[in-house]
């Protein structure tokens, strides 16, 4: 049985856990670097050496909440439906889904499931790319279209953005969502309050790892220079989590590279930090 962290069985069973990790090794529409299908297993493997104790928080988050890993989703025929059903079950069991991608398009099924449970849902996206194309390479479910599809379901706030094409720029102008997009080159902590105010009480977080600067996260298919730093991301997450109810989150677009193990370790650490911030509220 796969585990997140090297923790005792009493803290990793489904029944005893608040956080349910759902590996979704899906890769169908990536457009440059490949390998996102290997992301979930790399993250889980790297988590085995993440320290259980969090210096910042002063406790071991897993002991407060428990962390279970369910089997990998089979995503060949109906990937978004499979994600939807898996996340819906976790939410029905009053637990918090943690989806591991896989390409970013997997987030669609999770957001659909969360919206059915939390009617006032909003989504917070960390990403280098606006992902607002209506269609890309003949598919409206391409990973480059995920936030266009999400915004058809519920409001969203986007942070770390530093790449978009003219179609996306025109869509932002047409739809009037410019105030919900925080570009990386304009970001500073003074904008945190505005970001939080634009989110509803119940929030789903979708995190494309290319939100980080490539000096921190080179292991991704479409890296963009000028991204967010580790502590910038943590400050945003801490502030949002302290004021909102996080109903689920995902990590997407990690493409593990040989001999660059710090990348999957960084994401495993980030997942555990998010769990710690959530657990610390209880």
PyMOL commands that set and color helices and strands:
alter all, ss='L'
color gray80, all
select helices_A, chain A and resi 9-11+36-47+61-65+79-92+104-117+143-151+166-175+178-180+184-186+189-197+209-211+230-243+262-279
alter helices_A, ss='H'
color red, helices_A
select strands_A, chain A and resi 19-24+67-70+96-101+122-126+155-161+181-183+202-208+245-252
alter strands_A, ss='S'
color yellow, strands_A
deselect
rebuild
show_as cartoon
